[in-house]
Amino acid sequence: MDLDCSEALRLSSHPYPLLFATVSGSHLYGFPSPDSDFDLRGAHILPLEEVIGLDTGRDTFQLCEIHEGTEIDLVTHDVEKSFRLLLRKNVYVLEQLYSPLVVVETPEHEELKEIARGCITRHHAHHYLGFSRTQWNLFRKESPLRVKPLLYVYRVLLTGIHLMRTGEVEANLPVLNEGFRLPYIGELMERKKTGNEKAAIENADLNFHEREYQRLTKLLEEAMNDSRLPEKPSTRDALNDLLIRERLSGRRLITGT
């Protein structure tokens, strides 16, 4: 990454201690454009007095700012909200938690990653199926056709298939394609990485991509049906214990890599 996100995060003056913060969005997915912003996501910890009183703290904190000419989009949820989203099979929080692009790291972040393995179920596939459908409909209705939503279609479907087959969260499209070996992915990523967020696809073969979308959708449905992942999360008690400890600790912000 060309941007020192940890420095940008310190400049943002987040009002609460952070359990973790990572880079999400196109930088995580492996196809950022030169004009892509940096999406920072994470979990903060509201102090006890802002939870038990009549006036509660912000369970979601959001900040957009420009740092060295690049837009930083920071969004964090309070740990209770983050943990509940994990239990509700929210793949956004799951991918943010396991992002290898770590900006703020704590020992509790590593503990949470271990606990969250027990939150992964076969029903996460439903989210990936719905998200890919949304992105496909967006792609085919636009004029001119844009590369970004099409890349999202493939990224989401491959992530879902990989998760159902292995139980591992992998959101990076180049890494995923090492296993799937889809020959058209490299060219699509190159268009996005050398163009901009609104880069178009000239002479796109819509019929071909629709067949691929349908094929990969079927693969994801089959992977969900065949998956050995559990039906429901098994680590609610461990999340509850971690939440209580974080509330009572009152620890300060720890910045990492």
Secondary structure as GFF3:
##gff-version 3
##sequence-region A 1 257
A	DSSP	alpha_helix	5	11	.	.	.	ID=ss1
A	DSSP	beta_strand	18	24	.	.	.	ID=ss2
A	DSSP	alpha_helix	25	29	.	.	.	ID=ss3
A	DSSP	beta_strand	38	44	.	.	.	ID=ss4
A	DSSP	alpha_helix	49	52	.	.	.	ID=ss5
A	DSSP	beta_strand	60	67	.	.	.	ID=ss6
A	DSSP	beta_strand	70	78	.	.	.	ID=ss7
A	DSSP	alpha_helix	79	87	.	.	.	ID=ss8
A	DSSP	alpha_helix	91	97	.	.	.	ID=ss9
A	DSSP	beta_strand	102	104	.	.	.	ID=ss10
A	DSSP	alpha_helix	107	116	.	.	.	ID=ss11
A	DSSP	three_ten_helix	117	119	.	.	.	ID=ss12
A	DSSP	alpha_helix	124	141	.	.	.	ID=ss13
A	DSSP	alpha_helix	147	166	.	.	.	ID=ss14
A	DSSP	alpha_helix	173	180	.	.	.	ID=ss15
A	DSSP	alpha_helix	185	194	.	.	.	ID=ss16
A	DSSP	alpha_helix	206	226	.	.	.	ID=ss17
A	DSSP	alpha_helix	236	249	.	.	.	ID=ss18
###
